[in-house]
Amino acid sequence: MSDHKGARLILEALPTGATLIADQGYDSNWFREALADKGITSCIPPTKSRKAPIAYDKALYRQRHKVEMV
């Protein structure tokens, strides 16, 4: 399953007021907008194919391994 399909499944279960750290597979306008609508800040690096790259917190993104679940 692609990250985009999985993102649709988890969106409603995400808590509000949090920051979501995700990899490039989750970089899409609809997902970023849906997170913002829920009050969730996104920390997602842009894909290389984006014409206008979106800024993200690189220091925070480097910490993502500390919260990933296996």
Secondary structure, 3 states (H helix, E strand, C coil): CCHHHHHHHHHHHCCCCCEEECCHHHCCHHHHHHHHHCCCEEECCCCCCCCCCCCCCHHHHCCHHHCCCC
